[in-house]
Amino acid sequence: MDALQNQAMAQADEQRRKQQAARAITALARIEDGSFGICEECDEPIAFKRLKLDPTLSTCIICASGG
């Protein structure tokens, strides 16, 4: 049972790493095209503190919270 749980945890970790890598690639593309730091939903600037926390974020806090 422990082996199955460890395998499931390893698979989940691998999936998270792949998602983070994809987000980083997308952020680099936004830097190249000049849209980095602009919310993809409302076209307003994303707060610097938010980007400092996670530079791969693509939405402002208002749009991220569904507002």
Secondary structure per residue as TSV (DSSP state, phi and psi in degrees):
chain	resnum	aa	ss	phi	psi
A	1	M	-	360.0	-41.8
A	2	D	H	-60.9	-38.2
A	3	A	H	-63.8	-40.8
A	4	L	H	-66.3	-40.3
A	5	Q	H	-66.2	-42.8
A	6	N	H	-62.7	-39.4
A	7	Q	H	-65.2	-42.6
A	8	A	H	-64.1	-40.8
A	9	M	H	-65.9	-40.3
A	10	A	H	-64.5	-39.6
A	11	Q	H	-66.2	-40.3
A	12	A	H	-65.1	-40.8
A	13	D	H	-62.5	-42.8
A	14	E	H	-63.1	-41.1
A	15	Q	H	-63.0	-42.8
A	16	R	H	-62.9	-41.2
A	17	R	H	-63.3	-41.1
A	18	K	H	-64.5	-41.5
A	19	Q	H	-65.2	-41.4
A	20	Q	H	-65.6	-40.0
A	21	A	H	-63.3	-41.8
A	22	A	H	-64.0	-39.7
A	23	R	H	-65.2	-37.6
A	24	A	H	-65.9	-41.4
A	25	I	H	-63.1	-41.8
A	26	T	H	-64.3	-40.9
A	27	A	H	-63.6	-40.5
A	28	L	H	-62.5	-39.2
A	29	A	H	-64.7	-37.8
A	30	R	H	-66.6	-35.2
A	31	I	H	-62.5	-45.5
A	32	E	H	-63.3	-39.7
A	33	D	H	-90.9	1.2
A	34	G	T	85.6	6.5
A	35	S	-	-99.6	2.9
A	36	F	T	-62.4	135.2
A	37	G	T	88.0	0.4
A	38	I	B	-111.3	130.1
A	39	C	-	-61.6	131.4
A	40	E	T	-70.9	-19.5
A	41	E	T	-89.2	-48.8
A	42	C	T	-115.7	-2.0
A	43	D	-	63.6	19.7
A	44	E	-	-95.3	157.6
A	45	P	B	-63.2	143.9
A	46	I	-	-87.1	134.3
A	47	A	-	-56.4	137.2
A	48	F	H	-56.1	-42.2
A	49	K	H	-60.2	-36.5
A	50	R	H	-67.6	-43.6
A	51	L	H	-69.2	-32.7
A	52	K	H	-64.7	-37.9
A	53	L	H	-65.9	-44.2
A	54	D	-	-151.0	98.8
A	55	P	T	-68.2	-5.5
A	56	T	T	-90.0	-2.8
A	57	L	-	-68.5	142.9
A	58	S	-	-120.5	4.4
A	59	T	S	-132.1	152.9
A	60	C	-	-72.9	168.9
A	61	I	H	-64.5	-33.9
A	62	I	H	-66.7	-47.7
A	63	C	H	-69.0	-35.0
A	64	A	H	-65.3	-29.6
A	65	S	T	-90.7	6.2
A	66	G	T	88.3	10.0
A	67	G	-	-95.5	360.0
